[in-house]
Amino acid sequence: MRQLYLVYRVMSDGDRHPETIMALDEDDRKNAAKALDQVIADDAPEQALRSGERWEFVPQDLAPLADWEEIAPPDARSLPY
C-alpha cells in the first residue's frame, strides 16, 4: 500500500529541512533515496546532496504539520513529485 512521505534533507550538522513529498510503497521505500538522487541528478543537479547530507523519509502521519504545509500548503492545487 502506498503511503505519503515528507522527505527531509538532513544537513551534516543534523539540521533538517523539508524538501518534497513522495508516495511510496514498502518496496519502493528501500530504494527511495537512490531514486530521489537520480531524479535530482537528471532534473536539478545543483540541488544534489552535498558531502555529509542525507535524505530522511517521514510518513505523513508522523511529520509535523508545519513542515508538511511548507511543501504542500492547504490551498495548493497539486503536490510535488
C-alpha angles and dihedrals in degrees: 000000000000120000132186117245130192107222119215129195104224111207124217089258091055096255112141129213124185109240111169147332124253131186108219139168121214094267092049091049092066091063100027096111091053092046092049090049089053094048091050093046089053099041108025113008091173087068094055120127115275126218111299095015127116141175122254120197115207121185113243095248091053098045118097111257092231091057091046092051091049088066100030112024115201090250094051117124096209142011128244118250 
